[in-house]
Amino acid sequence: MTSSKVQLQLGCHNHSCNVSVAVRLHGLPGSSPANNMTDFRLDCVNQTQCTLNLNLIARDAWYYLRLVNQRNATERVQMTLYGDDCLSITNSSYFTPTSSCQPPISELERSDSFQSSLTSLFEYIGDDSPHSDLVLVTNGTRRVASFEIRKLIDIGSTLSVTISNVGTLYDSSAETDSETIACLMKDLPLNPVDGACPSDRRLVINATRSEATVYVPYPEYGTWYITLGCPNCSQQLIELDISLRPCVDAQCGRYGTCGVYQSGDIAFGICRCVAGYRGYGCTDATLARPDWIELLGTCLLTISNGAFLPAIIVALIRRHFILAFMFLFNMFFSTMYHACDEDLYKYCMFDYSTLQISDFYASYVSFWATLTALTQVRTKWRDLLYVVGTMIILVAVIIDLHSMWGFLATTLFAAVLMAISWVVVSVRRKRCFPERRQWLLTILPGVLLAAVGLVLYTAVETDENYAYVHSVWHVLMASAIVVVMPPREVVEKDFSEQGSRNGLRADNSAGS
C-alpha cells in the first residue's frame, strides 16, 4: 500500500508569480507563515510556475486552500491538481483511491457499555481468521481496519490500541524472526513498514516482545485507521484489542483515582493524582512525596485526636456527662474521617459522605456546647440550649455542609447569651464576674490556646502543610477544653447563688 499524494501546480501568465498558497485539512488555513493552522504552505515568488506536493492525503476529507496575493495589482493564477497512481480523479474536486494501491478496509463493529461511562469496545470481524478478534497478517499484504470516534460522545475518553502475538495459523510455535508492525492514524491508513508512521502511533511486536500498546488521550472525532503489516513472516495471527475507556484503561495506578466529569455536553475522564504525582496517568514522579511522608500525615491527623482523651476524662470526673459524650463523639468521628480522607493510606469504616457530615456536625456541636457551658443559667435551661443548638446545627449541616452561616449564627447566639448571663450575675453580685483569678487561670489561657488554633486553621493551613498544622489544631483545641473545664456542679438554689458557688462554667471545644 502506497501513501496517496497530490501535486498542486501554480502558473502565472506572461510574468512571474508573487503569491502564497496554504492548505489545511478540515479547516481554513492561516493567512501568515507565523500561523500554525496550516498543513502545507508554499511561497511562489519571482517564478512563472511553482509546485506544492501534498503528501499523506486523508480519506473522505476536505482540504481547504487559501491564496494570498502579494502584489497590489490583480494577479491571474492558474492552478492544476495531479494525483499519483494511487488516486483517480472523478470530477474537478474529488480524488478517490484506486484498488491497486488501497487494500480492502474492514469496519470494526462497535459495542458500547451501559455500565461504565465513556467505555466502548471495537471488534474485528474477518473471514480469514478462526476467531473474530484475531487478524491474519501475511507477508507482502496489509490489513486495514477503520472505526469511528463520535463527536462529543467519545472525545473525553482515552483510545487504547493493543496488538499481541498469538502465533502462526498452522504451526503452534511462533516464527522466531517474525515482526509485526501496526500504525494508528486518523483520516488516512499509513503503511506501517515504509517509515511514514509517527513513532508515537507505531506498534511493533516480535519474538522478544509479544504485546504492544498505544494510548491516545482525548482522541479527535472522525475516522481512525489501524494498519497491520508483517514484512518478514509467512502467516501471523495477531490479536487486536481496540477500546475507549476513561483515564488509562479506567485506572490511574497506585497514585491516582479515575473520575468522569461533565462540562456542558462533553463528558471526560480525568485522573486525580495524589502524593505529588502528576501527568495524565499519574506517572510523573518529579514532585512526588515519599510514601513514608504520606503515612506520617495519616498517623498525625488520626492520632492527634487522642488529645481529646484528657478532656473527656476530666468531664466524666466532674460529672459533665453531656460534654463528655460530645467530645467523645467529636474525637471518634474526627479520627475516622481523617483516616478515610487521606489519599494513599486510608481506612473507611463508613462511606466517606457519612464520615464527613458526622465530623463537621460534631465539630460545630462542640463549639456550641463550649459556649453554652460558659452561660450562667440553671441546669434545665442549659440542657435545653444543648438540645436546641444541636438540632439547629444538624439542619444547617444537611442544607449546606460547607456553609458557615448556620454555624456562625448559632455560635453568635450562644455568645450573646453567655455575655448577658455574665452581666446579670455581675449586677446581682455587685462585683465583676468572672473573677480575676478565674480570668487568669482559666479564661485567658483557654482563649489564647483557641485563638492560636484558629489562626493556624484559617491563615496558616494549606494543602502542603495540612497534615501538620491541622494536627496541631486538634491538640490546641483539646488542651483548651482541659484548661477551662468547669468544676463539678453543686445543687443549685437560685440563679445568683449558683453563679457565686460554682464560679465560671467554661470549657472549650475543637473541631477537626
N, C-alpha and C positions, 0 to 999 in steps of 0.2 A: 504494500500500500504506500503510495507516494503522496506527500502533502500537496494540497492544491495551491496553486499560485496564480495571481492575476497581475498583468502588466498594464500600467496606465501611461500612455504617451501624450505629451502636450506639444503642440506645434503652433507657432505664430506665423502669420502670413507676411512675407517680404520684410521682416525685421526681427530683431532679437526680442525674446520674451523678457518680461520683468514682472513675473507673478510668483506667488507661492501657493502651494496646494497642501491641504491637510485632510487626512482620512481617519475616521473613528468608527469603531463598531458600536452599534446600539444607540448612538447619540451624536449630536452636532459637535464637531471638534472645536478646540480653542482657536482664537484668531491670531495668537502670537506664539513664538517659539518658547517663551517662558511658561506658557500654559501647559500643564501636564495632561490635559484632557485630549490627547491625540495619540493614535496608534501608529500612523505613518505620516511623514512630512517631507516635502521637497521644495526647495527654493530654486526656481528656474530664472536665472538672471544672466542677461547678455548671451543667450543661446536661442537658436531658432527652434530647437527641439530638445525636450527633456523626457526622461523615463523614470517612473516610480514603480518599483517592484513591491507588490503586496503579497507577503508570504503567509502561510498558515491561515488560509481563508476559512472562516467559520461556516458551518452548515446552517441552512434555514434562518439566515440572519441578514439584516440590512446594514450596509455600510453607508455612512454619511460623509459627503465631500464638501469642503469649503475652498473656494478660490478667492485670493486676495490680490487685487491689482496694486502694484507698487508705483504706478505712474498716475499722473493727473488726467492724462488723455485716455480716451476709450481704447481698450485692448481687445483684439479679436483673437480668441484662442480656440484651437480645435483639440478635442480630447478623444482618444481611442483606447478601448479596453480590449485586451487579449487574454484569453485563458490558456493554460497549459494543456497537455494531453489528458489530464485527469478531470478537465472541466469542459462542458459543452454549453454554448450559449443558446438559449431558447428564444429570446427576444432581446430588445435593446437594454433590458435591465436585469435579467436573470441569468445566473450560471448554475448548472446542475452537475454533480459529479458523475463521471462515466463508470460503468460497471467494471471495466478493466482495471481501474485503479482502486475502486472502493469495494471492499468485500461486503457481504450482507450484514446488516445491523440487527441484532436481536434486542427487542424492547423488554426490559425486565418487568416482571409482574410485581406490583406493589401491594403490601398489606399493612394497614395502619393498626396501631394498638389502641384499644379503647380503655385500657387500664393505666397506661402511662402517657403523660403529656409529651408532645414533641417526639414521638417514637414511631418509626416506620421501618419496615424491612423490605428489601428488594430481592427477588428470587429469579435466578436464571433458568429459563425453560428451553431446553435444546434436545433435538432428536439424536445427537451424535454422542451422547454420554449415558451411562447406565443410571445415573441419578440426576434429579432436577437441579441440584445445587453444584454439580460438577461440570467443568468445561474441558473439552478435549482440545488440546493445542498440538499441532503437528509442525514439523519443520517446514519453513517456507510459506506458511499460511498465518493469517491473523484472525483473531476472534474479537469482534466488536460488539459491545452491548451498550444500550442507552437507557437513561432513566430521567425523570422529570423532578426538579426541585420547584415546588409550588411557591408562588408569591404569597407573602405574609404568613403562610401556614408553616413552611419548613425552614425559613431562613434563620430562625432562632435556635436551630439545633446544631449539632456537630455531625458532619458527614464522615463516616468511618468506612474505609475500604480495606479488606484483608484478603490476601491470597495465600493459600497454603498448598504444599506439595503433597498429593495423595499417592502418586506413583504412575507407572505405565498401565495401559489398559490391559495388556495381555501378559504382563510379567509382574509378579508381586514385588520384585525388587526395583527400586528406582534407579535410573541411569545416573551413574556417579558423575559424569561430566556434563549433565544437562543443566541448563539455566533458563528460567522463565522470567520474562520481563513484562511488566504491565505499566500502562500510562493512564492517569486520570486527568481529564481535561474538560473544561466547559466549552460548549459550542462546536468543537471540532475533534474528531478522533485522530490522534497523532500516532505515528509509527513509533513504538517504544524502543525499537532496535537502532534506528538511524541517528540517535543523539539529539533529536529535536525536543524531546520531552524534558520539561524543567525537572531539576533534581528533587525538589520538594513534592513532586507529583509522580515520581518514578518508584516502582516497587520491583525488587529483584529477589528471587529465591533460587537456591541451588542445593547441592548436596550437603553443604555445611549450614545452610540457613533455610529451614523448611517453612518459614512463615514471615510475611512482611505486611506492615500496616501503615496507612497514611491517614491522617486526620485533617479535615478542612473545617475549621470553626466558622459558623455563620455563613454557609455557602450562598453564593448568588443564585437567584432563581433563574430557571431556564433549563435547557437540555444539557446533560452531562454524559460523557462517554468514557468507558473503560475499555482499553485495547490491550490484548494479550498476545505475546509473541514468544516463540521458542527457537532461537537461531541455531542451536546445536543439539536438538533432540529429535527422536523419531515420533513418538506419541507420548504426550504427557497429560495426566489428569490433574486439573487444578480446581481446588475448592474456592469458590468465590463468595465472599460474605460482604454485603453492602447494606448499611443501615444508617438511619438517622436517630440520634439519641441526644438528650441534653448533656451538657458538660463533656466529659471524656468517658464514653460508654456508661453514662448516667452515674459516674463516680468522680470523686476529686482526690482520691488517695487517702492516706492517713491524716493529712494536714488540711483537710477541707471537706465541706459538705456541698452537695449539689442542690440547687433550688431552681424552680421555674417561676419567672416573674412576668408580669403583664405591663406593657407600655402601649397604650392606645389599642390598636388592633393586632399588635405583634406580641406573641409570647416567646420568651427566650430563656435558655438555661444559662446559669452562671455559677461559678464556684465561689463559695465564701471561704477564704483561706484563714488559717489560724496560725498561731505561734510565729508570726513574722514571715510566713511563706507567701509567695506571690505567684503570678502567672496564671495562664488560662486554666491549667490543671493543678495549680498549687504545687508546682515542682521547682520553682525558683527559690533556692535557699540562701540567696545573697544576704538578706537581712533576717534570716531565721534565728530564733532563740533556741538554745539547747532544751532538751526535754526536761532536764532536772529543774530548770527555772520555771517551766510550766507546772511541774509537780509541786515546787515550793510555793507558788502562788495559790494553788488549790488548798494546800495544807494551811497556809496562813489565813485565808479567808474563812475556812471552816473552824479551825482550832481556836482562832481569836474569839469566837462566840462563847468559848468557855469562860471568858471574863465575866459573864453574867452569873456564874455559879455563886460567887460570894454574895451578890445582891439577893439572889433567891434564898440562900441560907439565912441571911440576916432578916429578910422579910418573914420567913417562917418562924424564926426565933421570937420576933416581935409580934407575931400573930397578925401580920398583914397578909392574909391568905389570898385576897383578890390580887394584890400587887404581885405576890409571888407567882401566882398562876399566869398572869400576863407576861411577866419577864421570862418564865419558863416557855410559854408559847412562842414568844419572840425569839428566844435562843434556839429552840428546836427548828422552827421553820426558816430562820436565817441560815442556820447550818445546812439544812437540806437544800435550800435554794441555791446557795453558793456552790455546793457540791454538784448540782445539776447545771449550773450556769457556766461552768468552765468548758473550755473547748477540747482539750486533749485528754485530761484525766477527769472523768466525771462519773457521778453516780446519781441516778434519778429514782428516788423512792416512789414519787408520784409523777404524773405528767408535768411538763415544765410550766404550763399556764397556771395550774393549781398551786404549785410551789411559789410562783412569782406573786400571785394575788395574796396568798397567805402571808408571805414575807412583808409585803408592803402594808397590808392590813395590820399585822402585828406591830410593825414599827410605829404606825400612826396612833394606834391604840395605846401604846406605851407612852408616847408623848402626852396624850390626853390624860392617862392615869397619873402621870407625874404632876401635872398642873392641878388636877383635881385633888390629889393628896395634899398639895400646898394650901388648898382652900380651907379656911377655918369655919366649918359648918358642922351640924350634927351628923352623926354617922348615917342615919337613914337618908338624909338628903345627899350625902356624898355617894352612897351606894346608888341612889337614883341617877346622879350625874354620871357615874361609871356606865350604867346601862344605856342611858340616852346617848351619850357620846359614842359608844361603840356601835350602836345601831346607825347613827348618822354617818359615821365614818364608813361603815360597811356599804351603805347605799352610794356614797361618794366614790368608793373604790370600784364598785361594779359599773357605775356610769362611765368613769374615765380613770383608769388605773394610774396614768402618768400625770394627771392634772393635780395641782397642788391647792386648788381653790377650796375644795371641800375640807381638806386637812387644815389649811390656814384659817378657815372660818371657825371650825370647832376649837382650834388651838387658841385663837384670839378670844373667843367667848370664854374659855376656861381661864385665860389670863386675866380677863376683866373681872370675873367672879372672884378670883384669888385676890386681886388688888382691893376689891370692895370689902371682902371679908377681913382683910388685914386692917383697913381703915376703921371698920366698925369695931373690931377688937381693941384697936388703939384708943378710940374715943371712949369706949366703956371702961377700959382700964385706966384711962387718963395718963397714958405713957406710950412711948413708941413700941410698936410691935412689928416684926420680931425684935427681940432684944439684941444689944450689941454683941454679946457673947455668941448668940446664935448666928448672927451675920458673919462673924469672923471664923467660926469653927465649921459651919455647915453651908450657909448660903453662898458666900463668896467663893470658897474652894469649888463647890459644885458648879456654880455658874462659870467659873474660869475653865474648868475641865470641859464643860459642854460647849463653851464659846470656842475653845481651841479646836474641838472636834468639828464644829460647824464650819469654821474657817477652812479646815483641811478638806472637808466634804464638798464645800461649794466652790472654793477658789483654787485649791492646790491639786485636787484629784483629777487625773487624766487617764486616758486609755492605757498609756505606757506604765504609769505607777499605780494603777488601780488596786492591784492586789496588796501592795504595801500600805498605801495611805488609807484604804478602806479598812484594813485590819487594825490600824491604829485608831481609827474612828470607833470601831467596836469596843476596844479596850478603854478609850477615854469615856465613852458614854456609860459603860458598865461601872467604871470607877466613880463617876459622878453619882450614880444611884446609891452606892455604898456610903458615900460621904454625907448625902442629905437624907438618908433613910430616917423617917420619923420614929420616935420612941414607941414603945408598947402603949397601946391605949388603955385608959382607965375608965371606970364607969362615969359617964358624964351627968352632971346635974343641971346645968344650964349653959347657955352659949358662952357667956363671959368666963364662967368658972372653968369650962373645958379649955378655953384658949389660954388661961393662965396656968393651968396644971400641965397640960401636955406640951405647951410651948408650940413650936412650929412643926407641923406635919409636912415634911417635904421629902420628895425623892425625885430622882431624875430617871430618864429612860434613854435608850439608844435604839436607833433603827439601823437596820442593815443596809 
